[in-house]
Amino acid sequence: MDLRDVYTAIPRRYEAVNHVITLGLDTVWRGAAARAAARAAGGGPWLDLCCGTGETAALLGRRAPAGTKVVAADFSLPMLREGRRRRPGALSRAAAAEAASLPFPDGTFGLVVITFAARNLDSRPGLLETSLAEIQRVLRPGGALVNLETSRPSLPPVRWALDLWTAGAVPPIGRLLSGERAGYAYLSSSIRHFRPAAGLAEMMLRTGFSAVGWRPLLFGTAAIHTAVR
């Protein structure tokens, strides 16, 4: 599946569907990630990578110290256009960019934040590793990466409940609210097959990050990872 096609089809309904299928938790978790990012940041400017419609960029803008620039980047022009329509201030500094090939000089940012996009970067072999290496390149020494993503819970009952919800409820709800079938079938599958928090932390360490840690959310159904270049 070409993810460009997915994100071309869903921008107008993207946020509303996310709120419904996560029972509003995506907003709570983005807030937690923004707070973690503000604590971890190694100076400015900041980059909201794979920004979508700019929900996280707006949260970061409210928490950034005075004078700190928050740059947003995403590979989907339709998502960026929708984000500019909804949040022109938050996406005033936005760039169309692939995570694996960023149009920024070495050592540009003190902070890179990714929310609910690592699963997409893991959709092709080697893409997530290449993207993590590229994030390291654009981070300053001592700069931080903060990643919010769904995760694989370690407790079997929680894992079964998550799989039941994502397989049985997410595709029909997404189709009903957005009219998009393939995109939410992909979303359901990517949640169920993404790596556990410990596995993502291992990959961050392998690609050269240090001080890697994570905080589980809702019994491990999601996690906020932090790492330092």
Biotite code that builds the C-alpha atoms (Angstrom):
import biotite.structure as struc

atoms = struc.array([
    struc.Atom([0.000, 0.000, 0.000], chain_id="A", res_id=1, res_name="MET", atom_name="CA", element="C"),
    struc.Atom([1.240, 3.482, -0.889], chain_id="A", res_id=2, res_name="ASP", atom_name="CA", element="C"),
    struc.Atom([0.905, 5.580, 2.261], chain_id="A", res_id=3, res_name="LEU", atom_name="CA", element="C"),
    struc.Atom([0.763, 8.749, 0.173], chain_id="A", res_id=4, res_name="ARG", atom_name="CA", element="C"),
    struc.Atom([-2.574, 7.533, -1.182], chain_id="A", res_id=5, res_name="ASP", atom_name="CA", element="C"),
    struc.Atom([-3.812, 6.823, 2.348], chain_id="A", res_id=6, res_name="VAL", atom_name="CA", element="C"),
    struc.Atom([-2.986, 10.299, 3.619], chain_id="A", res_id=7, res_name="TYR", atom_name="CA", element="C"),
    struc.Atom([-4.312, 11.960, 0.501], chain_id="A", res_id=8, res_name="THR", atom_name="CA", element="C"),
    struc.Atom([-7.742, 10.440, 1.185], chain_id="A", res_id=9, res_name="ALA", atom_name="CA", element="C"),
    struc.Atom([-8.218, 11.198, 4.896], chain_id="A", res_id=10, res_name="ILE", atom_name="CA", element="C"),
    struc.Atom([-7.000, 14.704, 5.921], chain_id="A", res_id=11, res_name="PRO", atom_name="CA", element="C"),
    struc.Atom([-10.427, 16.291, 6.578], chain_id="A", res_id=12, res_name="ARG", atom_name="CA", element="C"),
    struc.Atom([-11.584, 13.450, 8.853], chain_id="A", res_id=13, res_name="ARG", atom_name="CA", element="C"),
    struc.Atom([-8.178, 12.377, 10.172], chain_id="A", res_id=14, res_name="TYR", atom_name="CA", element="C"),
    struc.Atom([-8.363, 14.051, 13.583], chain_id="A", res_id=15, res_name="GLU", atom_name="CA", element="C"),
    struc.Atom([-12.011, 13.228, 14.263], chain_id="A", res_id=16, res_name="ALA", atom_name="CA", element="C"),
    struc.Atom([-11.513, 9.541, 13.473], chain_id="A", res_id=17, res_name="VAL", atom_name="CA", element="C"),
    struc.Atom([-8.399, 9.386, 15.672], chain_id="A", res_id=18, res_name="ASN", atom_name="CA", element="C"),
    struc.Atom([-10.325, 10.863, 18.589], chain_id="A", res_id=19, res_name="HIS", atom_name="CA", element="C"),
    struc.Atom([-13.115, 8.310, 18.203], chain_id="A", res_id=20, res_name="VAL", atom_name="CA", element="C"),
    struc.Atom([-11.015, 5.168, 17.735], chain_id="A", res_id=21, res_name="ILE", atom_name="CA", element="C"),
    struc.Atom([-8.752, 6.046, 20.684], chain_id="A", res_id=22, res_name="THR", atom_name="CA", element="C"),
    struc.Atom([-11.692, 7.195, 22.846], chain_id="A", res_id=23, res_name="LEU", atom_name="CA", element="C"),
    struc.Atom([-9.996, 10.582, 23.087], chain_id="A", res_id=24, res_name="GLY", atom_name="CA", element="C"),
    struc.Atom([-6.739, 9.192, 24.441], chain_id="A", res_id=25, res_name="LEU", atom_name="CA", element="C"),
    struc.Atom([-4.706, 10.372, 21.460], chain_id="A", res_id=26, res_name="ASP", atom_name="CA", element="C"),
    struc.Atom([-5.195, 13.961, 22.643], chain_id="A", res_id=27, res_name="THR", atom_name="CA", element="C"),
    struc.Atom([-4.213, 13.098, 26.222], chain_id="A", res_id=28, res_name="VAL", atom_name="CA", element="C"),
    struc.Atom([-1.130, 11.223, 25.037], chain_id="A", res_id=29, res_name="TRP", atom_name="CA", element="C"),
    struc.Atom([-0.039, 14.014, 22.694], chain_id="A", res_id=30, res_name="ARG", atom_name="CA", element="C"),
    struc.Atom([-0.182, 16.376, 25.653], chain_id="A", res_id=31, res_name="GLY", atom_name="CA", element="C"),
    struc.Atom([1.977, 14.001, 27.688], chain_id="A", res_id=32, res_name="ALA", atom_name="CA", element="C"),
    struc.Atom([4.463, 13.750, 24.808], chain_id="A", res_id=33, res_name="ALA", atom_name="CA", element="C"),
    struc.Atom([4.640, 17.540, 24.498], chain_id="A", res_id=34, res_name="ALA", atom_name="CA", element="C"),
    struc.Atom([5.388, 17.857, 28.212], chain_id="A", res_id=35, res_name="ARG", atom_name="CA", element="C"),
    struc.Atom([8.077, 15.175, 27.951], chain_id="A", res_id=36, res_name="ALA", atom_name="CA", element="C"),
    struc.Atom([9.545, 16.972, 24.940], chain_id="A", res_id=37, res_name="ALA", atom_name="CA", element="C"),
    struc.Atom([9.721, 20.310, 26.751], chain_id="A", res_id=38, res_name="ALA", atom_name="CA", element="C"),
    struc.Atom([11.615, 18.636, 29.604], chain_id="A", res_id=39, res_name="ARG", atom_name="CA", element="C"),
    struc.Atom([13.997, 16.769, 27.286], chain_id="A", res_id=40, res_name="ALA", atom_name="CA", element="C"),
    struc.Atom([14.755, 19.493, 24.728], chain_id="A", res_id=41, res_name="ALA", atom_name="CA", element="C"),
    struc.Atom([18.383, 20.391, 24.211], chain_id="A", res_id=42, res_name="GLY", atom_name="CA", element="C"),
    struc.Atom([17.705, 23.951, 23.088], chain_id="A", res_id=43, res_name="GLY", atom_name="CA", element="C"),
    struc.Atom([15.966, 25.112, 19.932], chain_id="A", res_id=44, res_name="GLY", atom_name="CA", element="C"),
    struc.Atom([14.731, 25.059, 17.272], chain_id="A", res_id=45, res_name="PRO", atom_name="CA", element="C"),
    struc.Atom([12.341, 22.126, 17.576], chain_id="A", res_id=46, res_name="TRP", atom_name="CA", element="C"),
    struc.Atom([11.070, 19.801, 14.817], chain_id="A", res_id=47, res_name="LEU", atom_name="CA", element="C"),
    struc.Atom([7.675, 18.092, 14.768], chain_id="A", res_id=48, res_name="ASP", atom_name="CA", element="C"),
    struc.Atom([8.437, 15.333, 12.267], chain_id="A", res_id=49, res_name="LEU", atom_name="CA", element="C"),
    struc.Atom([5.626, 13.523, 10.437], chain_id="A", res_id=50, res_name="CYS", atom_name="CA", element="C"),
    struc.Atom([3.446, 16.309, 11.800], chain_id="A", res_id=51, res_name="CYS", atom_name="CA", element="C"),
    struc.Atom([0.204, 15.394, 10.023], chain_id="A", res_id=52, res_name="GLY", atom_name="CA", element="C"),
    struc.Atom([-2.305, 18.177, 10.581], chain_id="A", res_id=53, res_name="THR", atom_name="CA", element="C"),
    struc.Atom([-0.189, 19.852, 13.244], chain_id="A", res_id=54, res_name="GLY", atom_name="CA", element="C"),
    struc.Atom([-1.856, 18.811, 16.498], chain_id="A", res_id=55, res_name="GLU", atom_name="CA", element="C"),
    struc.Atom([1.464, 18.131, 18.182], chain_id="A", res_id=56, res_name="THR", atom_name="CA", element="C"),
    struc.Atom([3.142, 21.158, 16.611], chain_id="A", res_id=57, res_name="ALA", atom_name="CA", element="C"),
    struc.Atom([0.497, 23.362, 18.235], chain_id="A", res_id=58, res_name="ALA", atom_name="CA", element="C"),
    struc.Atom([1.103, 21.756, 21.638], chain_id="A", res_id=59, res_name="LEU", atom_name="CA", element="C"),
    struc.Atom([4.856, 22.182, 21.268], chain_id="A", res_id=60, res_name="LEU", atom_name="CA", element="C"),
    struc.Atom([4.407, 25.821, 20.310], chain_id="A", res_id=61, res_name="GLY", atom_name="CA", element="C"),
    struc.Atom([2.598, 26.452, 23.580], chain_id="A", res_id=62, res_name="ARG", atom_name="CA", element="C"),
    struc.Atom([5.372, 24.809, 25.601], chain_id="A", res_id=63, res_name="ARG", atom_name="CA", element="C"),
    struc.Atom([8.429, 26.091, 23.754], chain_id="A", res_id=64, res_name="ALA", atom_name="CA", element="C"),
    struc.Atom([10.480, 28.793, 25.505], chain_id="A", res_id=65, res_name="PRO", atom_name="CA", element="C"),
    struc.Atom([10.069, 32.296, 24.130], chain_id="A", res_id=66, res_name="ALA", atom_name="CA", element="C"),
    struc.Atom([11.910, 32.690, 20.844], chain_id="A", res_id=67, res_name="GLY", atom_name="CA", element="C"),
    struc.Atom([12.090, 28.948, 20.118], chain_id="A", res_id=68, res_name="THR", atom_name="CA", element="C"),
    struc.Atom([11.076, 28.120, 16.553], chain_id="A", res_id=69, res_name="LYS", atom_name="CA", element="C"),
    struc.Atom([8.897, 25.055, 16.046], chain_id="A", res_id=70, res_name="VAL", atom_name="CA", element="C"),
    struc.Atom([9.260, 23.603, 12.541], chain_id="A", res_id=71, res_name="VAL", atom_name="CA", element="C"),
    struc.Atom([6.759, 21.067, 11.199], chain_id="A", res_id=72, res_name="ALA", atom_name="CA", element="C"),
    struc.Atom([7.475, 18.522, 8.472], chain_id="A", res_id=73, res_name="ALA", atom_name="CA", element="C"),
    struc.Atom([5.426, 15.833, 6.754], chain_id="A", res_id=74, res_name="ASP", atom_name="CA", element="C"),
    struc.Atom([5.617, 13.854, 3.524], chain_id="A", res_id=75, res_name="PHE", atom_name="CA", element="C"),
    struc.Atom([1.923, 14.435, 2.723], chain_id="A", res_id=76, res_name="SER", atom_name="CA", element="C"),
    struc.Atom([1.037, 17.759, 1.122], chain_id="A", res_id=77, res_name="LEU", atom_name="CA", element="C"),
    struc.Atom([-2.726, 17.219, 1.661], chain_id="A", res_id=78, res_name="PRO", atom_name="CA", element="C"),
    struc.Atom([-2.121, 16.728, 5.391], chain_id="A", res_id=79, res_name="MET", atom_name="CA", element="C"),
    struc.Atom([0.025, 19.871, 5.545], chain_id="A", res_id=80, res_name="LEU", atom_name="CA", element="C"),
    struc.Atom([-2.632, 21.873, 3.678], chain_id="A", res_id=81, res_name="ARG", atom_name="CA", element="C"),
    struc.Atom([-5.309, 20.710, 6.108], chain_id="A", res_id=82, res_name="GLU", atom_name="CA", element="C"),
    struc.Atom([-3.049, 21.537, 9.021], chain_id="A", res_id=83, res_name="GLY", atom_name="CA", element="C"),
    struc.Atom([-2.437, 25.044, 7.697], chain_id="A", res_id=84, res_name="ARG", atom_name="CA", element="C"),
    struc.Atom([-6.186, 25.499, 7.305], chain_id="A", res_id=85, res_name="ARG", atom_name="CA", element="C"),
    struc.Atom([-6.841, 24.441, 10.889], chain_id="A", res_id=86, res_name="ARG", atom_name="CA", element="C"),
    struc.Atom([-3.732, 25.841, 12.593], chain_id="A", res_id=87, res_name="ARG", atom_name="CA", element="C"),
    struc.Atom([-2.043, 28.468, 10.434], chain_id="A", res_id=88, res_name="PRO", atom_name="CA", element="C"),
    struc.Atom([0.126, 29.643, 13.313], chain_id="A", res_id=89, res_name="GLY", atom_name="CA", element="C"),
    struc.Atom([1.368, 26.193, 14.294], chain_id="A", res_id=90, res_name="ALA", atom_name="CA", element="C"),
    struc.Atom([2.291, 25.333, 10.704], chain_id="A", res_id=91, res_name="LEU", atom_name="CA", element="C"),
    struc.Atom([3.701, 28.701, 9.698], chain_id="A", res_id=92, res_name="SER", atom_name="CA", element="C"),
    struc.Atom([7.096, 27.001, 9.434], chain_id="A", res_id=93, res_name="ARG", atom_name="CA", element="C"),
    struc.Atom([6.271, 23.803, 7.574], chain_id="A", res_id=94, res_name="ALA", atom_name="CA", element="C"),
    struc.Atom([8.168, 21.698, 5.066], chain_id="A", res_id=95, res_name="ALA", atom_name="CA", element="C"),
    struc.Atom([7.224, 18.813, 2.818], chain_id="A", res_id=96, res_name="ALA", atom_name="CA", element="C"),
    struc.Atom([9.826, 16.204, 3.697], chain_id="A", res_id=97, res_name="ALA", atom_name="CA", element="C"),
    struc.Atom([10.489, 12.485, 3.950], chain_id="A", res_id=98, res_name="GLU", atom_name="CA", element="C"),
    struc.Atom([11.739, 11.373, 7.362], chain_id="A", res_id=99, res_name="ALA", atom_name="CA", element="C"),
    struc.Atom([14.523, 9.377, 5.738], chain_id="A", res_id=100, res_name="ALA", atom_name="CA", element="C"),
    struc.Atom([15.792, 12.377, 3.737], chain_id="A", res_id=101, res_name="SER", atom_name="CA", element="C"),
    struc.Atom([15.321, 15.637, 5.612], chain_id="A", res_id=102, res_name="LEU", atom_name="CA", element="C"),
    struc.Atom([16.059, 18.993, 3.943], chain_id="A", res_id=103, res_name="PRO", atom_name="CA", element="C"),
    struc.Atom([17.884, 20.435, 6.968], chain_id="A", res_id=104, res_name="PHE", atom_name="CA", element="C"),
    struc.Atom([21.602, 20.896, 7.676], chain_id="A", res_id=105, res_name="PRO", atom_name="CA", element="C"),
    struc.Atom([23.441, 18.741, 10.184], chain_id="A", res_id=106, res_name="ASP", atom_name="CA", element="C"),
    struc.Atom([22.841, 19.695, 13.812], chain_id="A", res_id=107, res_name="GLY", atom_name="CA", element="C"),
    struc.Atom([19.885, 22.003, 13.153], chain_id="A", res_id=108, res_name="THR", atom_name="CA", element="C"),
    struc.Atom([17.559, 20.999, 16.002], chain_id="A", res_id=109, res_name="PHE", atom_name="CA", element="C"),
    struc.Atom([17.681, 20.609, 19.751], chain_id="A", res_id=110, res_name="GLY", atom_name="CA", element="C"),
    struc.Atom([14.561, 18.446, 19.722], chain_id="A", res_id=111, res_name="LEU", atom_name="CA", element="C"),
    struc.Atom([12.741, 16.149, 17.295], chain_id="A", res_id=112, res_name="VAL", atom_name="CA", element="C"),
    struc.Atom([9.266, 14.866, 18.165], chain_id="A", res_id=113, res_name="VAL", atom_name="CA", element="C"),
    struc.Atom([7.340, 12.127, 16.347], chain_id="A", res_id=114, res_name="ILE", atom_name="CA", element="C"),
    struc.Atom([3.769, 11.219, 17.302], chain_id="A", res_id=115, res_name="THR", atom_name="CA", element="C"),
    struc.Atom([1.930, 8.211, 15.884], chain_id="A", res_id=116, res_name="PHE", atom_name="CA", element="C"),
    struc.Atom([4.179, 7.906, 12.829], chain_id="A", res_id=117, res_name="ALA", atom_name="CA", element="C"),
    struc.Atom([6.886, 5.380, 13.751], chain_id="A", res_id=118, res_name="ALA", atom_name="CA", element="C"),
    struc.Atom([4.562, 2.575, 12.611], chain_id="A", res_id=119, res_name="ARG", atom_name="CA", element="C"),
    struc.Atom([4.470, 4.161, 9.161], chain_id="A", res_id=120, res_name="ASN", atom_name="CA", element="C"),
    struc.Atom([8.245, 4.471, 9.152], chain_id="A", res_id=121, res_name="LEU", atom_name="CA", element="C"),
    struc.Atom([8.385, 0.757, 9.992], chain_id="A", res_id=122, res_name="ASP", atom_name="CA", element="C"),
    struc.Atom([6.177, -0.189, 7.044], chain_id="A", res_id=123, res_name="SER", atom_name="CA", element="C"),
    struc.Atom([9.133, -0.921, 4.751], chain_id="A", res_id=124, res_name="ARG", atom_name="CA", element="C"),
    struc.Atom([12.276, -2.868, 5.677], chain_id="A", res_id=125, res_name="PRO", atom_name="CA", element="C"),
    struc.Atom([15.066, -0.562, 6.812], chain_id="A", res_id=126, res_name="GLY", atom_name="CA", element="C"),
    struc.Atom([13.035, 2.649, 6.607], chain_id="A", res_id=127, res_name="LEU", atom_name="CA", element="C"),
    struc.Atom([12.725, 3.197, 10.359], chain_id="A", res_id=128, res_name="LEU", atom_name="CA", element="C"),
    struc.Atom([16.469, 2.636, 10.914], chain_id="A", res_id=129, res_name="GLU", atom_name="CA", element="C"),
    struc.Atom([17.303, 5.036, 8.072], chain_id="A", res_id=130, res_name="THR", atom_name="CA", element="C"),
    struc.Atom([14.900, 7.622, 9.492], chain_id="A", res_id=131, res_name="SER", atom_name="CA", element="C"),
    struc.Atom([16.410, 7.336, 12.979], chain_id="A", res_id=132, res_name="LEU", atom_name="CA", element="C"),
    struc.Atom([19.879, 7.880, 11.498], chain_id="A", res_id=133, res_name="ALA", atom_name="CA", element="C"),
    struc.Atom([18.583, 10.934, 9.641], chain_id="A", res_id=134, res_name="GLU", atom_name="CA", element="C"),
    struc.Atom([17.056, 12.291, 12.842], chain_id="A", res_id=135, res_name="ILE", atom_name="CA", element="C"),
    struc.Atom([20.434, 11.916, 14.523], chain_id="A", res_id=136, res_name="GLN", atom_name="CA", element="C"),
    struc.Atom([22.021, 13.863, 11.699], chain_id="A", res_id=137, res_name="ARG", atom_name="CA", element="C"),
    struc.Atom([19.737, 16.877, 12.110], chain_id="A", res_id=138, res_name="VAL", atom_name="CA", element="C"),
    struc.Atom([19.916, 16.841, 15.915], chain_id="A", res_id=139, res_name="LEU", atom_name="CA", element="C"),
    struc.Atom([22.557, 18.811, 17.760], chain_id="A", res_id=140, res_name="ARG", atom_name="CA", element="C"),
    struc.Atom([24.876, 16.886, 20.092], chain_id="A", res_id=141, res_name="PRO", atom_name="CA", element="C"),
    struc.Atom([22.871, 16.439, 23.277], chain_id="A", res_id=142, res_name="GLY", atom_name="CA", element="C"),
    struc.Atom([19.611, 17.020, 21.406], chain_id="A", res_id=143, res_name="GLY", atom_name="CA", element="C"),
    struc.Atom([16.622, 14.819, 22.196], chain_id="A", res_id=144, res_name="ALA", atom_name="CA", element="C"),
    struc.Atom([14.239, 12.584, 20.299], chain_id="A", res_id=145, res_name="LEU", atom_name="CA", element="C"),
    struc.Atom([10.755, 12.064, 21.785], chain_id="A", res_id=146, res_name="VAL", atom_name="CA", element="C"),
    struc.Atom([8.529, 9.460, 20.155], chain_id="A", res_id=147, res_name="ASN", atom_name="CA", element="C"),
    struc.Atom([4.897, 8.690, 20.975], chain_id="A", res_id=148, res_name="LEU", atom_name="CA", element="C"),
    struc.Atom([3.502, 5.528, 19.452], chain_id="A", res_id=149, res_name="GLU", atom_name="CA", element="C"),
    struc.Atom([1.143, 2.652, 20.034], chain_id="A", res_id=150, res_name="THR", atom_name="CA", element="C"),
    struc.Atom([2.869, -0.387, 21.448], chain_id="A", res_id=151, res_name="SER", atom_name="CA", element="C"),
    struc.Atom([2.467, -4.106, 22.053], chain_id="A", res_id=152, res_name="ARG", atom_name="CA", element="C"),
    struc.Atom([1.368, -4.666, 25.681], chain_id="A", res_id=153, res_name="PRO", atom_name="CA", element="C"),
    struc.Atom([3.265, -7.329, 27.611], chain_id="A", res_id=154, res_name="SER", atom_name="CA", element="C"),
    struc.Atom([0.190, -8.529, 29.539], chain_id="A", res_id=155, res_name="LEU", atom_name="CA", element="C"),
    struc.Atom([-1.718, -11.058, 27.385], chain_id="A", res_id=156, res_name="PRO", atom_name="CA", element="C"),
    struc.Atom([-5.246, -9.922, 28.418], chain_id="A", res_id=157, res_name="PRO", atom_name="CA", element="C"),
    struc.Atom([-4.417, -6.306, 27.545], chain_id="A", res_id=158, res_name="VAL", atom_name="CA", element="C"),
    struc.Atom([-2.835, -7.376, 24.265], chain_id="A", res_id=159, res_name="ARG", atom_name="CA", element="C"),
    struc.Atom([-5.887, -9.479, 23.359], chain_id="A", res_id=160, res_name="TRP", atom_name="CA", element="C"),
    struc.Atom([-8.250, -6.613, 24.202], chain_id="A", res_id=161, res_name="ALA", atom_name="CA", element="C"),
    struc.Atom([-6.204, -4.201, 22.091], chain_id="A", res_id=162, res_name="LEU", atom_name="CA", element="C"),
    struc.Atom([-6.136, -6.613, 19.159], chain_id="A", res_id=163, res_name="ASP", atom_name="CA", element="C"),
    struc.Atom([-9.874, -7.214, 19.441], chain_id="A", res_id=164, res_name="LEU", atom_name="CA", element="C"),
    struc.Atom([-10.561, -3.467, 19.353], chain_id="A", res_id=165, res_name="TRP", atom_name="CA", element="C"),
    struc.Atom([-8.149, -2.632, 16.548], chain_id="A", res_id=166, res_name="THR", atom_name="CA", element="C"),
    struc.Atom([-9.167, -5.588, 14.370], chain_id="A", res_id=167, res_name="ALA", atom_name="CA", element="C"),
    struc.Atom([-12.896, -5.538, 15.031], chain_id="A", res_id=168, res_name="GLY", atom_name="CA", element="C"),
    struc.Atom([-13.751, -1.869, 15.611], chain_id="A", res_id=169, res_name="ALA", atom_name="CA", element="C"),
    struc.Atom([-11.123, 0.388, 14.027], chain_id="A", res_id=170, res_name="VAL", atom_name="CA", element="C"),
    struc.Atom([-11.682, -0.526, 10.328], chain_id="A", res_id=171, res_name="PRO", atom_name="CA", element="C"),
    struc.Atom([-15.494, -0.160, 10.360], chain_id="A", res_id=172, res_name="PRO", atom_name="CA", element="C"),
    struc.Atom([-15.411, 3.027, 12.460], chain_id="A", res_id=173, res_name="ILE", atom_name="CA", element="C"),
    struc.Atom([-12.762, 4.543, 10.202], chain_id="A", res_id=174, res_name="GLY", atom_name="CA", element="C"),
    struc.Atom([-14.708, 3.556, 7.096], chain_id="A", res_id=175, res_name="ARG", atom_name="CA", element="C"),
    struc.Atom([-17.975, 4.928, 8.509], chain_id="A", res_id=176, res_name="LEU", atom_name="CA", element="C"),
    struc.Atom([-16.541, 8.298, 9.547], chain_id="A", res_id=177, res_name="LEU", atom_name="CA", element="C"),
    struc.Atom([-14.129, 8.895, 6.678], chain_id="A", res_id=178, res_name="SER", atom_name="CA", element="C"),
    struc.Atom([-15.410, 6.766, 3.794], chain_id="A", res_id=179, res_name="GLY", atom_name="CA", element="C"),
    struc.Atom([-11.906, 5.315, 3.518], chain_id="A", res_id=180, res_name="GLU", atom_name="CA", element="C"),
    struc.Atom([-11.629, 1.524, 3.681], chain_id="A", res_id=181, res_name="ARG", atom_name="CA", element="C"),
    struc.Atom([-8.013, 0.658, 2.876], chain_id="A", res_id=182, res_name="ALA", atom_name="CA", element="C"),
    struc.Atom([-6.416, 3.304, 5.079], chain_id="A", res_id=183, res_name="GLY", atom_name="CA", element="C"),
    struc.Atom([-8.052, 2.153, 8.292], chain_id="A", res_id=184, res_name="TYR", atom_name="CA", element="C"),
    struc.Atom([-7.519, -1.508, 7.484], chain_id="A", res_id=185, res_name="ALA", atom_name="CA", element="C"),
    struc.Atom([-3.818, -0.611, 7.211], chain_id="A", res_id=186, res_name="TYR", atom_name="CA", element="C"),
    struc.Atom([-3.966, 1.340, 10.492], chain_id="A", res_id=187, res_name="LEU", atom_name="CA", element="C"),
    struc.Atom([-5.527, -1.623, 12.277], chain_id="A", res_id=188, res_name="SER", atom_name="CA", element="C"),
    struc.Atom([-2.880, -3.998, 10.972], chain_id="A", res_id=189, res_name="SER", atom_name="CA", element="C"),
    struc.Atom([0.026, -1.657, 11.757], chain_id="A", res_id=190, res_name="SER", atom_name="CA", element="C"),
    struc.Atom([-1.068, -1.293, 15.390], chain_id="A", res_id=191, res_name="ILE", atom_name="CA", element="C"),
    struc.Atom([-1.313, -5.058, 15.834], chain_id="A", res_id=192, res_name="ARG", atom_name="CA", element="C"),
    struc.Atom([2.050, -5.762, 14.229], chain_id="A", res_id=193, res_name="HIS", atom_name="CA", element="C"),
    struc.Atom([4.219, -2.923, 15.529], chain_id="A", res_id=194, res_name="PHE", atom_name="CA", element="C"),
    struc.Atom([7.107, -3.814, 17.818], chain_id="A", res_id=195, res_name="ARG", atom_name="CA", element="C"),
    struc.Atom([6.906, -3.650, 21.631], chain_id="A", res_id=196, res_name="PRO", atom_name="CA", element="C"),
    struc.Atom([8.389, -0.679, 23.498], chain_id="A", res_id=197, res_name="ALA", atom_name="CA", element="C"),
    struc.Atom([11.545, -2.588, 24.415], chain_id="A", res_id=198, res_name="ALA", atom_name="CA", element="C"),
    struc.Atom([12.110, -3.497, 20.768], chain_id="A", res_id=199, res_name="GLY", atom_name="CA", element="C"),
    struc.Atom([11.834, 0.117, 19.651], chain_id="A", res_id=200, res_name="LEU", atom_name="CA", element="C"),
    struc.Atom([14.237, 1.158, 22.410], chain_id="A", res_id=201, res_name="ALA", atom_name="CA", element="C"),
    struc.Atom([16.702, -1.478, 21.198], chain_id="A", res_id=202, res_name="GLU", atom_name="CA", element="C"),
    struc.Atom([16.538, -0.094, 17.672], chain_id="A", res_id=203, res_name="MET", atom_name="CA", element="C"),
    struc.Atom([17.195, 3.435, 18.946], chain_id="A", res_id=204, res_name="MET", atom_name="CA", element="C"),
    struc.Atom([20.268, 2.180, 20.785], chain_id="A", res_id=205, res_name="LEU", atom_name="CA", element="C"),
    struc.Atom([21.492, 0.262, 17.724], chain_id="A", res_id=206, res_name="ARG", atom_name="CA", element="C"),
    struc.Atom([21.234, 3.365, 15.574], chain_id="A", res_id=207, res_name="THR", atom_name="CA", element="C"),
    struc.Atom([23.403, 5.372, 17.957], chain_id="A", res_id=208, res_name="GLY", atom_name="CA", element="C"),
    struc.Atom([21.064, 7.064, 20.428], chain_id="A", res_id=209, res_name="PHE", atom_name="CA", element="C"),
    struc.Atom([21.925, 7.049, 24.122], chain_id="A", res_id=210, res_name="SER", atom_name="CA", element="C"),
    struc.Atom([19.983, 7.441, 27.381], chain_id="A", res_id=211, res_name="ALA", atom_name="CA", element="C"),
    struc.Atom([17.048, 5.633, 25.762], chain_id="A", res_id=212, res_name="VAL", atom_name="CA", element="C"),
    struc.Atom([14.034, 5.168, 27.987], chain_id="A", res_id=213, res_name="GLY", atom_name="CA", element="C"),
    struc.Atom([10.286, 4.875, 27.698], chain_id="A", res_id=214, res_name="TRP", atom_name="CA", element="C"),
    struc.Atom([7.118, 5.435, 29.683], chain_id="A", res_id=215, res_name="ARG", atom_name="CA", element="C"),
    struc.Atom([4.233, 3.006, 29.066], chain_id="A", res_id=216, res_name="PRO", atom_name="CA", element="C"),
    struc.Atom([0.731, 4.428, 28.713], chain_id="A", res_id=217, res_name="LEU", atom_name="CA", element="C"),
    struc.Atom([-2.531, 2.612, 29.493], chain_id="A", res_id=218, res_name="LEU", atom_name="CA", element="C"),
    struc.Atom([-0.996, -0.757, 30.431], chain_id="A", res_id=219, res_name="PHE", atom_name="CA", element="C"),
    struc.Atom([1.474, -0.576, 27.549], chain_id="A", res_id=220, res_name="GLY", atom_name="CA", element="C"),
    struc.Atom([-0.958, 0.062, 24.700], chain_id="A", res_id=221, res_name="THR", atom_name="CA", element="C"),
    struc.Atom([1.198, 3.090, 23.855], chain_id="A", res_id=222, res_name="ALA", atom_name="CA", element="C"),
    struc.Atom([4.564, 4.440, 24.967], chain_id="A", res_id=223, res_name="ALA", atom_name="CA", element="C"),
    struc.Atom([6.572, 7.647, 25.003], chain_id="A", res_id=224, res_name="ILE", atom_name="CA", element="C"),
    struc.Atom([10.245, 7.022, 24.200], chain_id="A", res_id=225, res_name="HIS", atom_name="CA", element="C"),
    struc.Atom([12.985, 9.538, 24.880], chain_id="A", res_id=226, res_name="THR", atom_name="CA", element="C"),
    struc.Atom([16.542, 9.345, 23.585], chain_id="A", res_id=227, res_name="ALA", atom_name="CA", element="C"),
    struc.Atom([19.591, 11.585, 23.301], chain_id="A", res_id=228, res_name="VAL", atom_name="CA", element="C"),
    struc.Atom([21.925, 12.066, 20.370], chain_id="A", res_id=229, res_name="ARG", atom_name="CA", element="C"),
])
